[in-house]
Amino acid sequence: MTGNPSKPQLEPAIRSALASLRRRIRRYVWAEGLAAAVAWLGLAFWISLAIDWFFEPPPAVRGIVLAAALLVFAGVLFKLVVRRAFVRLSDRNMAMLLERRFPQFHESLLTAVELSEHRPGPSECNPLMLEHTCRLAAAPIREVRLGEVFNPRPLRQAMAGAAFLALSVAVLAIGLPGAIEIWTRRNLGFSNDLWPRRTRLAVEGFDKGLVKVARGADFDVVARADLRMPLVPKTVEIRYRAEGGSRGRATMVREGTADRSRDRFQAYTHTFRGVLAPMEFDVFGGDAAVRDLRIEVVDNPTLVEMFLDCRYPEYMQRPARTVPVSGAMRIPQGTDITIRARSNKDLVQVEVRSALDDASEPEVLQIAGRGNSRAVEYRAGPLTGDKSLLFTLLDSDGIKSREPVRLVLAALPDEPPMLAVRLQGIGPAITPQAQLPAVGRITDDYGLARTWFEYGIDDQDAHDQPIPTQEGNPTELKLQSALEVRDLKLKPGQKFLLAAKASDRYNLGDAPNVGTSERWLLEVVTPEQLRAMLEARELVLRQRFESIIEEVVETRDSLLRVDFASDGKKEPEKVGEKPPSAEPGDAPESGPPTPERLVALRTLRVQRALQNSRKDAHEVLGVAEAFDDIRQELVNNRIDTTELRIRLEQGIVGPLERIGGEMFPELERRLDELLGALSNDAQGPRKRDLAREQSDAILLAMRQVLGRMIELEDFNEAVELLRQIVNLQEKLNDQTKQRHQSRLRDLLEE
């Protein structure tokens, strides 16, 4: 019995072929995967270059593109290299590849590899047959070309693509190294450097892409194209995005046509009207773009409160005070003013200029760096005239106030003293012995310094007569002073001009302010002439008083015509006749009067009586005042007598004041009571009779005064007659003396 044969082994040629195929597969995988990765990197470079060149996206977009490229690159490596290069390749896998590619093995190679690896038992496989199979597989292995197992097209395509793209990048790097440098800074370093342009645009007024605009203000965007560049865009477009989400675009306005020979830039403008919310915008023109410009909306700087520190002139003797500004400020002239204000924002500077003088240079107040950058203090100095100051604010955001804050200072000039003065008891004519009493009020806002009478005689120079004033700084003087004329030795026929004057303490000008009262031109007459003038006035007043008495009689008679049913008078019997109580002008009755008609007639008559009584009372008091003026003129001109003064005061003025001030008001009271009882036939007659009695009492008193006026006139006539007799006696005495002297001369001559 023979022993078991030894285990069959694969031929060394087979093993060598399988190992070589395994190595070549791995090299293929690495080569194809790396070539594909290199090709993708080249393609990604060109894609990112194109995107960056044409669109110049912001760094965030460039970061996304780079991340996507790296992600795809990692995917290519994983799919084409990692997943295949590190896979276990067994002899069986290699045998299957060879069997599929080379049919001459007739599956002997795969069978030999599987059985040699599996090691079947004697019952499963005859060792002799296995050995035979191994020899059959080894025969054609020497003739197999392992390279035919591979498909060279994918590898060639990957290699070609990688080579082409790598070469193109190399050519670009050699030809345009600046482009590679810019791409590297922008896409790897995420720099904001721009690509070279044929057009260069710049937008004015932005600091790091930001500008602040006052809320509600218009904002002008000014873009400038550099004329030194090859391309000057015909149009420039602005694309904006408001904070609320709205978007829009607009073509900027080209400002004229710039000339390359003399101009540096071509300007384009666009105005955002009434900016209320923040916005971002980009400017495009030619191949240039200015991106990510932002407008921030801030409050407009203004002064929220303002005060005036006022130091008044010393002569006013007023303490300094601080007043809040409200509208136009009226400040006394000469006041030293310091303006203090507070703004709603931190300020950098304030320009102050006069609105009344456009040519003046503004005064600049530097606010930045102070402890409180919202406080403004400006010394305006003494106020010599009206001022209108304009405050233009510049805040820390670089915003200038759209409209300057206006402060109007109206200078109140120190007015001259006011003199409400009159001559009391003096008419248009005076005697040489008169005194001229002046009464009234003299006022000044800040105090009186001096008061005096100024008088002139005919065309002579004016003279002053001081008027005593209170000590201190009085702002009001109740004047009760008189100028003695007899000391001036006036003569009849002269003209005397008089006025009261006052000066204040104003010391800011050449002289103080002087106020003047009414000027009185008085004629100097003899006492006889003045008495004659006063007697003529008395006569006029008596005639006027007589007419008042007649009106009172008519009023009393109208009360007699106020009838009541209880009086027992008959009604008119005939149609068309006037009733007995009718007044002239009343229309005849067309029928028997009704009760309403009778009440209306009574009311009309009583109202007329009431109106007349009021008027008569006023006129009586006027006559009393006129007679009192005559009395005062007599006294002030020193031509009165005790008897004449008593006649005027006790016989005329006093009774007239009692009639006008007491008796007439009582009549008005009784007429008011009668007016309320006209529809009452029981009370009406009694009230009417009371009013009649008062009217009769007034008439009696007035007639008594009239009698005294006549007596005064007779007294004046008697006095005048006596005066004439005295004058005649004086003339006779003078003539007698002259005749005696003449006879004495004749005797001496003889």
MIZA-220224 format. One line per 5 residues: number of its first residue (from 1); for each residue x, y, z of C-alpha. Coordinates in steps of 0.02 Angstrom, whole numbers, plus 50000, padded with zeros to 5 digits. Each point is the difference from the previous one (the first is absolute). Layout:
BEGIN
NUM	X/Y/Z ~ ...
***
This chain:
BEGIN
1	50000/50000/50000 ~ 50075/50162/49950 ~ 50003/50163/50113 ~ 49899/50161/49976 ~ 50071/50117/49871
6	50064/50172/50057 ~ 49886/50153/49997 ~ 49996/50081/49828 ~ 50075/50173/49986 ~ 49967/50142/49874
11	50135/50027/49877 ~ 50119/50142/50040 ~ 49954/50079/49834 ~ 49817/50007/50053 ~ 50041/50074/50167
16	50114/50129/49922 ~ 49868/50047/49872 ~ 49865/50020/50132 ~ 50113/50108/50112 ~ 50051/50108/49853
21	49818/50027/49951 ~ 49958/50050/50178 ~ 50138/50131/50003 ~ 49951/50069/49831 ~ 49818/50017/50056
26	50051/50102/50151 ~ 50112/50112/49896 ~ 49857/50026/49878 ~ 49881/50049/50139 ~ 50124/50123/50077
31	50043/50075/49833 ~ 49821/50022/49945 ~ 49942/50067/50169 ~ 50140/50125/50018 ~ 49981/50056/49820
36	49814/50027/50027 ~ 50034/50096/50160 ~ 50128/50110/49914 ~ 49880/50028/49856 ~ 49864/50051/50123
41	50116/50120/50087 ~ 50042/50080/49835 ~ 49818/50009/49950 ~ 49951/50071/50170 ~ 50136/50131/49981
46	49932/50057/49833 ~ 49820/49997/50062 ~ 50042/50103/50153 ~ 50107/50116/49894 ~ 49855/50029/49881
51	49876/50030/50141 ~ 50119/50116/50089 ~ 50048/50093/49842 ~ 49825/50032/49935 ~ 49903/50018/50162
56	50129/50040/50134 ~ 49893/49922/50135 ~ 50022/50046/50182 ~ 50116/49896/50109 ~ 49856/49895/50063
61	49955/49942/49825 ~ 50183/49968/49960 ~ 50013/49896/50157 ~ 49851/49897/49946 ~ 50078/49971/49828
66	50165/49946/50079 ~ 49913/49885/50122 ~ 49901/49920/49858 ~ 50158/49974/49898 ~ 50089/49918/50146
71	49849/49892/50036 ~ 49995/49938/49820 ~ 50188/49973/50004 ~ 49983/49893/50156 ~ 49859/49903/49917
76	50105/49965/49847 ~ 50144/49936/50105 ~ 49886/49894/50105 ~ 49906/49926/49853 ~ 50143/49975/49878
81	50145/49965/50117 ~ 49953/49955/50177 ~ 49856/49885/49959 ~ 50101/49904/49866 ~ 50182/50014/50043
86	49983/49920/50171 ~ 49880/49859/49952 ~ 50071/49821/50026 ~ 50038/49920/49833 ~ 50007/49808/50017
91	50077/49875/49876 ~ 49824/49941/49959 ~ 49953/50181/49950 ~ 50153/50011/49891 ~ 49963/49828/49922
96	49823/50052/49960 ~ 50064/50157/49912 ~ 50119/49896/49896 ~ 49868/49866/49961 ~ 49879/50135/49939
101	50130/50085/49894 ~ 50088/49844/49934 ~ 49880/49856/49956 ~ 50144/49881/49957 ~ 50015/49955/50184
106	49834/49908/49989 ~ 49976/50033/50184 ~ 50153/49899/50042 ~ 50083/50150/50083 ~ 49851/50039/50110
111	49980/49815/50046 ~ 50183/49981/50041 ~ 50000/50157/50108 ~ 49842/49953/50093 ~ 50052/49819/50033
116	50174/50049/50053 ~ 49928/50123/50125 ~ 49856/49888/50057 ~ 50105/49839/50022 ~ 49862/49872/49967
121	50010/49825/50074 ~ 50031/49840/49902 ~ 49815/49967/49997 ~ 49963/50170/49921 ~ 50137/50011/49870
126	50125/49882/49924 ~ 50174/50070/50030 ~ 50059/49940/49832 ~ 49863/50091/49913 ~ 50040/50158/50100
131	50181/49990/49952 ~ 49952/49979/49821 ~ 49890/50154/50009 ~ 50142/50102/50071 ~ 50112/49949/49857
136	49864/50045/49875 ~ 49983/50174/50078 ~ 50187/50031/50001 ~ 50017/49965/49816 ~ 49912/50155/49931
141	50047/50119/50142 ~ 50167/50033/49921 ~ 49915/50065/49844 ~ 49877/50116/50089 ~ 50028/50190/49990
146	49937/50072/50163 ~ 49981/50174/49928 ~ 49856/49942/49894 ~ 49899/49974/50159 ~ 49986/50189/50024
151	49892/50129/49907 ~ 50123/50141/49969 ~ 49869/50131/49947 ~ 49944/50059/50176 ~ 50180/50014/50055
156	50051/50091/49843 ~ 49852/50119/50015 ~ 50039/50036/50182 ~ 50183/50023/49963 ~ 49963/50109/49850
161	49878/50107/50096 ~ 50119/50017/50145 ~ 50144/50043/49886 ~ 49897/50126/49901 ~ 49930/50087/50150
166	50166/50000/50091 ~ 50085/50067/49846 ~ 49869/50137/49979 ~ 50023/50054/50180 ~ 50188/49998/49975
171	49985/50104/49842 ~ 49889/50125/50093 ~ 50122/50007/50144 ~ 50144/50033/49881 ~ 49906/50121/49888
176	49897/50092/50130 ~ 50080/49974/50169 ~ 49902/50147/50068 ~ 49836/49912/49963 ~ 50056/49847/50098
181	50054/50112/50141 ~ 49834/50093/50005 ~ 49903/49836/49988 ~ 50101/49929/50143 ~ 49970/50153/50110
186	49816/50008/49961 ~ 49953/49815/49999 ~ 50122/49929/50125 ~ 50034/50152/50107 ~ 49824/50072/49976
191	50070/50172/49968 ~ 49893/50140/49928 ~ 50130/50046/49870 ~ 49918/50030/49833 ~ 50045/49930/49832
196	50082/50116/49876 ~ 49869/50101/49907 ~ 49982/50098/49842 ~ 49886/50113/50100 ~ 50033/50073/50169
201	49856/50064/50106 ~ 50005/50089/50166 ~ 49856/50057/50109 ~ 50028/50156/50103 ~ 49960/50028/50181
206	50007/49822/50068 ~ 50115/49949/50141 ~ 50034/49814/49990 ~ 49842/49979/49898 ~ 49891/50093/50126
211	49918/50169/50003 ~ 49878/50072/50125 ~ 49852/50103/49943 ~ 49879/50104/50101 ~ 49827/49924/50011
216	49886/50067/49864 ~ 50140/50088/49907 ~ 50043/49981/49817 ~ 50165/49915/49962 ~ 50097/50023/49839
221	50106/49854/49944 ~ 50143/50061/49892 ~ 50099/49873/49899 ~ 50154/50050/49901 ~ 50075/49904/49854
226	50188/50023/49976 ~ 50032/50070/49826 ~ 50176/49928/50001 ~ 49928/49826/49984 ~ 49966/49928/49827
231	49812/49988/50021 ~ 49883/50136/50061 ~ 49826/49926/50024 ~ 49855/50082/49911 ~ 49883/49952/50141
236	50026/49960/50182 ~ 49869/49901/50093 ~ 49963/50000/50185 ~ 49916/49850/50082 ~ 49932/50025/50175
241	49923/49896/50136 ~ 49899/50084/50137 ~ 49993/49932/50176 ~ 49816/49958/49981 ~ 50039/49878/49860
246	49957/50106/49851 ~ 50123/50004/49855 ~ 50024/50107/49849 ~ 50120/50064/49872 ~ 50023/50164/49911
251	50112/50075/49868 ~ 50107/50139/50067 ~ 49995/50170/49916 ~ 50154/50042/49900 ~ 50060/50175/50042
256	50047/50071/49830 ~ 50137/49927/49892 ~ 50175/50006/50071 ~ 50148/50041/49889 ~ 50152/49889/50023
261	50116/50143/49958 ~ 49944/50110/50145 ~ 49897/49890/50117 ~ 50053/49861/50113 ~ 49831/49921/50035
266	49828/49977/49926 ~ 49867/50024/50133 ~ 49837/49905/50020 ~ 49869/50043/50132 ~ 49846/49926/50077
271	49893/50073/50140 ~ 49912/49897/50132 ~ 49852/50107/50051 ~ 49947/50010/50182 ~ 50104/49857/50069
276	49906/49925/50148 ~ 50075/49826/50018 ~ 50175/49925/49979 ~ 50044/49927/49831 ~ 50141/49916/49908
281	50044/50024/49817 ~ 50127/49957/49865 ~ 50059/50106/49856 ~ 50038/49920/49830 ~ 50076/50081/49848
286	50101/49922/49858 ~ 50097/49855/50075 ~ 50017/50086/50168 ~ 49891/49985/50153 ~ 49998/50079/50171
291	49910/49884/50119 ~ 49931/49993/50174 ~ 49975/50184/50026 ~ 49885/50036/50147 ~ 49896/50149/50052
296	49959/50011/50184 ~ 49860/50115/50058 ~ 50034/50105/50155 ~ 49909/50143/50084 ~ 50027/50175/49934
301	50099/50105/50125 ~ 49901/50141/50078 ~ 49991/50102/50158 ~ 49867/49933/50116 ~ 50008/50143/50125
306	50078/50171/50009 ~ 50023/50128/50137 ~ 50060/50179/50005 ~ 50109/50059/50144 ~ 49962/50186/50005
311	50104/50131/50091 ~ 49906/50163/49986 ~ 50084/50171/49990 ~ 50049/50070/50168 ~ 49886/50151/49988
316	49848/49885/49998 ~ 50046/49932/50172 ~ 49925/49831/49956 ~ 50075/49835/50057 ~ 50068/49880/49871
321	49879/49864/49950 ~ 49987/49847/49888 ~ 49851/49990/49883 ~ 49948/49852/49891 ~ 49989/50034/49814
326	49826/49996/49928 ~ 49975/50078/49830 ~ 50071/50171/49967 ~ 50081/50066/50158 ~ 49975/50182/50048
331	50150/50054/50102 ~ 50041/50176/50063 ~ 50130/50087/49896 ~ 50175/49993/50073 ~ 49974/49834/50088
336	50153/49887/50001 ~ 49938/49830/49939 ~ 50076/49828/50016 ~ 49908/49863/49907 ~ 49996/49826/50076
341	49921/49855/49906 ~ 49991/49811/50003 ~ 49995/49888/49846 ~ 49920/49831/49973 ~ 50167/49922/49944
346	50184/50013/50032 ~ 50071/50144/49900 ~ 50167/50033/49918 ~ 49980/50184/49960 ~ 49871/50137/49983
351	50003/50140/49872 ~ 49920/50163/50054 ~ 49965/50136/49875 ~ 49886/50149/49983 ~ 49848/49980/49890
356	49999/50188/49970 ~ 50177/50002/49927 ~ 50029/49866/49869 ~ 50175/50063/49964 ~ 50063/49974/50177
361	50110/49852/50041 ~ 49920/49873/50117 ~ 50072/49977/50172 ~ 50047/49818/50033 ~ 49980/49925/50173
366	50101/49841/50027 ~ 49897/49883/50109 ~ 50097/49836/49980 ~ 50115/49960/50144 ~ 49900/50093/50130
371	49927/49915/50152 ~ 49822/50013/49936 ~ 49995/49990/49811 ~ 49814/50040/49998 ~ 50016/50168/50086
376	50019/50158/49896 ~ 50050/50167/50074 ~ 50018/50158/49897 ~ 50029/50176/50062 ~ 49900/50117/49890
381	50062/50155/50091 ~ 49903/50162/50031 ~ 49841/50012/49897 ~ 50012/50164/49907 ~ 49868/49962/49869
386	49889/49864/49931 ~ 50092/49837/49967 ~ 49955/49840/49912 ~ 50126/49861/50032 ~ 50010/49837/49903
391	50074/49847/50086 ~ 50060/49863/49881 ~ 50042/49840/50094 ~ 50125/49866/49950 ~ 49981/49841/50103
396	50114/49855/50035 ~ 49920/49902/49857 ~ 50056/50132/49877 ~ 49822/50063/49974 ~ 49969/50185/49977
401	49832/50067/50052 ~ 49889/50015/49847 ~ 49931/50168/50056 ~ 50097/50111/50119 ~ 49922/50037/50167
406	49945/50181/49999 ~ 50003/50113/50152 ~ 49919/50170/49980 ~ 50052/50132/50127 ~ 49895/50157/49991
411	50087/50145/50087 ~ 49876/50099/50103 ~ 50060/50180/49999 ~ 49988/50094/50163 ~ 49848/50108/49967
416	49997/50179/50063 ~ 49898/50033/50156 ~ 49813/50010/49974 ~ 49916/50158/50063 ~ 49811/49998/50021
421	49994/50178/50065 ~ 49872/50139/49986 ~ 49982/50177/50064 ~ 49867/50006/50135 ~ 49892/50154/50009
426	50088/50092/49861 ~ 49923/50055/49837 ~ 50078/50069/49841 ~ 50034/50168/50083 ~ 50090/50044/50161
431	50041/50157/50099 ~ 50178/50053/50042 ~ 49968/49951/50182 ~ 49939/49822/49964 ~ 50060/49834/50064
436	49991/49852/49881 ~ 49957/49837/50091 ~ 50048/49842/49906 ~ 49928/49832/50053 ~ 50017/49824/49931
441	50119/49853/49994 ~ 50177/49986/49936 ~ 50063/49822/49974 ~ 50155/49915/49933 ~ 50040/49815/49987
446	50166/50010/50090 ~ 49993/50157/50105 ~ 49990/50189/49989 ~ 50155/50104/50020 ~ 49932/50178/49985
451	49837/50094/49968 ~ 49976/50184/49959 ~ 49892/50133/49920 ~ 50063/50072/49837 ~ 49928/50170/49955
456	50031/50132/49872 ~ 49940/50179/49980 ~ 49963/50054/49822 ~ 50152/49957/49895 ~ 50123/49998/50144
461	50105/49849/50044 ~ 49918/49868/50108 ~ 50034/49991/50186 ~ 49987/49859/50125 ~ 49914/49996/50169
466	50040/49840/50100 ~ 49859/49895/50070 ~ 50036/49910/50164 ~ 50010/49810/49982 ~ 50013/49856/50120
471	50167/49935/50057 ~ 50066/49835/49934 ~ 49949/49932/49831 ~ 49813/50031/49986 ~ 49913/49928/49848
476	49841/50102/50029 ~ 49972/50177/50060 ~ 49830/50071/50043 ~ 50022/50179/49947 ~ 49920/50139/50103
481	50107/50151/49971 ~ 49974/50178/49945 ~ 50104/50126/49905 ~ 49994/50177/50071 ~ 49982/50121/49856
486	50005/50163/50098 ~ 50186/49974/50030 ~ 50026/50006/49811 ~ 49931/50178/49985 ~ 49890/49965/49852
491	49911/50138/49907 ~ 49829/49997/49920 ~ 50009/49957/49817 ~ 50144/49878/50017 ~ 49990/49815/49953
496	50051/49874/50131 ~ 50047/49824/49943 ~ 50005/49867/50135 ~ 50036/49813/50007 ~ 50046/49872/50131
501	50152/49892/49966 ~ 50086/49850/50079 ~ 50161/49906/49966 ~ 50045/49821/50044 ~ 50164/49920/50052
506	50047/49933/49828 ~ 50189/50013/49981 ~ 50037/49893/49847 ~ 49987/50142/49877 ~ 50054/50180/49986
511	49862/50061/50115 ~ 49857/49932/50105 ~ 49827/49981/49928 ~ 49888/50150/50027 ~ 49811/49991/50001
516	49890/50151/49970 ~ 49821/50033/50047 ~ 49875/50095/49897 ~ 50058/50177/49964 ~ 49885/50139/50058
521	50002/50167/49912 ~ 49927/50130/50118 ~ 49959/50181/49967 ~ 50044/50127/50134 ~ 49854/50119/50031
526	49949/50128/50129 ~ 49887/49948/50143 ~ 49858/50099/49923 ~ 50019/49909/49835 ~ 50002/49831/50086
531	49844/50044/50102 ~ 49911/50050/49841 ~ 50047/49835/49918 ~ 49940/49901/50151 ~ 49837/50097/50007
536	49971/49957/49817 ~ 50026/49817/50042 ~ 49879/50016/50146 ~ 49868/50069/49883 ~ 50022/49855/49880
541	49989/49877/50144 ~ 49841/50083/50064 ~ 49920/49985/49829 ~ 50051/49819/49992 ~ 49928/49971/50174
546	49835/50080/49948 ~ 49987/49877/49855 ~ 50030/49857/50122 ~ 49857/50065/50108 ~ 49886/49999/49847
551	50046/49818/49966 ~ 49961/49954/50181 ~ 49831/50087/49983 ~ 49965/49895/49846 ~ 50049/49843/50095
556	49884/50048/50143 ~ 49858/50033/49876 ~ 50028/49830/49917 ~ 49969/49920/50169 ~ 49836/50094/50012
561	49945/49908/49843 ~ 50028/49827/50074 ~ 49817/49948/50031 ~ 49930/49851/50092 ~ 49823/49929/50001
566	49982/50044/50183 ~ 50019/50185/49956 ~ 49818/49998/49939 ~ 50033/50085/49833 ~ 49888/49961/49853
571	50063/49913/49848 ~ 49986/50091/49833 ~ 49825/49989/49934 ~ 50033/50021/49817 ~ 50097/49884/49890
576	50157/50083/49934 ~ 50016/50125/50143 ~ 50157/50006/50103 ~ 49986/49957/50183 ~ 50021/50145/50123
581	50169/49930/50054 ~ 50070/49992/49822 ~ 50160/50091/49959 ~ 50038/50096/49842 ~ 50046/49877/49866
586	49892/49859/50067 ~ 49887/49928/49865 ~ 49812/50011/50030 ~ 49916/49845/50063 ~ 49903/49901/49871
591	49892/49931/50138 ~ 49984/49989/50188 ~ 50175/49972/50075 ~ 50032/49827/50067 ~ 50081/49971/50172
596	50159/49943/49913 ~ 50001/50161/49899 ~ 49980/50106/50156 ~ 50143/49908/50089 ~ 50112/50025/49847
601	49962/50187/49999 ~ 50038/50014/50186 ~ 50162/49905/49978 ~ 50056/50111/49857 ~ 49967/50161/50099
606	50085/49938/50158 ~ 50152/49940/49902 ~ 50012/50170/49916 ~ 49990/50086/50169 ~ 50133/49884/50070
611	50116/50033/49854 ~ 49974/50188/50013 ~ 50032/50001/50187 ~ 50166/49913/49978 ~ 50052/50122/49865
616	49944/50150/50102 ~ 50093/49939/50154 ~ 50160/49986/49899 ~ 49976/50175/49928 ~ 49963/50075/50171
621	50161/49928/50068 ~ 50090/50071/49848 ~ 49931/50173/50038 ~ 50054/49981/50182 ~ 50175/49952/49945
626	50007/50149/49881 ~ 49950/50121/50139 ~ 50128/49919/50114 ~ 50132/50029/49865 ~ 49949/50183/49997
631	50019/50007/50188 ~ 50172/49920/49990 ~ 50054/50119/49863 ~ 49948/50147/50108 ~ 50100/49929/50145
636	50154/49951/49897 ~ 50004/50168/49913 ~ 49978/50087/50169 ~ 49851/50104/49946 ~ 49872/49917/50114
641	49910/50071/50149 ~ 49933/49911/50150 ~ 49820/50044/49958 ~ 50019/49944/49818 ~ 50082/49838/50051
646	49861/49963/50125 ~ 49867/50039/49870 ~ 50079/49879/49877 ~ 50038/49860/50122 ~ 49845/50003/50109
651	49875/50078/49884 ~ 50036/49912/49835 ~ 50132/49863/50000 ~ 49946/49911/50159 ~ 49812/49998/49960
656	50033/49944/49821 ~ 50108/49855/50061 ~ 49861/49950/50121 ~ 49870/50010/49861 ~ 50105/49899/49876
661	50075/49879/50126 ~ 49852/49969/50117 ~ 49833/50062/49937 ~ 50012/49936/49821 ~ 50057/49825/50056
666	49849/49996/50117 ~ 49888/50046/49853 ~ 50079/49859/49898 ~ 49966/49878/50142 ~ 49817/50052/50009
671	49983/49989/49810 ~ 50072/49823/50006 ~ 49869/49952/50130 ~ 49865/50079/49892 ~ 50061/49905/49849
676	49974/49837/50094 ~ 49823/50047/50055 ~ 49928/50063/49835 ~ 49886/49849/49980 ~ 49940/50012/50180
681	49855/50123/50011 ~ 50008/49994/50190 ~ 50185/50040/50026 ~ 50032/50096/49840 ~ 49916/50165/50045
686	50091/50013/50167 ~ 50170/49967/49919 ~ 49960/50128/49865 ~ 49954/50132/50127 ~ 50162/49969/50096
691	50099/50028/49839 ~ 49901/50160/49966 ~ 50037/50064/50175 ~ 50185/49970/49975 ~ 49995/50089/49832
696	49915/50148/50082 ~ 50131/50002/50137 ~ 50139/50000/49870 ~ 49917/50142/49904 ~ 49982/50101/50159
701	50183/49976/50045 ~ 50057/50041/49824 ~ 49896/50159/49994 ~ 50075/50053/50165 ~ 50174/49976/49927
706	49947/50095/49845 ~ 49946/50143/50110 ~ 50170/50003/50082 ~ 50081/50001/49828 ~ 49897/50152/49955
711	50045/50079/50166 ~ 50183/49963/49964 ~ 49980/50081/49831 ~ 49920/50151/50080 ~ 50138/50000/50130
716	50131/49993/49864 ~ 49912/50142/49908 ~ 49997/50101/50160 ~ 50181/49963/50031 ~ 50039/50047/49821
721	49900/50161/50018 ~ 50090/50039/50161 ~ 50164/49960/49914 ~ 49955/50121/49860 ~ 49954/50134/50128
726	50164/49975/50088 ~ 50093/50010/49836 ~ 49903/50157/49954 ~ 50038/50076/50169 ~ 50183/49961/49978
731	49996/50082/49829 ~ 49912/50154/50072 ~ 50129/50011/50137 ~ 50138/49988/49872 ~ 49918/50135/49894
736	49974/50111/50153 ~ 50182/49981/50049 ~ 50053/50041/49823 ~ 49890/50158/49999 ~ 50066/50055/50169
741	50178/49975/49939 ~ 49960/50096/49841 ~ 49925/50147/50097 ~ 50148/50000/50117 ~ 50119/50011/49853
746	49897/50143/49927 ~ 50007/50096/50164 ~ 50186/49974/50013 ~ 50024/50062/49823 ~ 49900/50157/50036
***
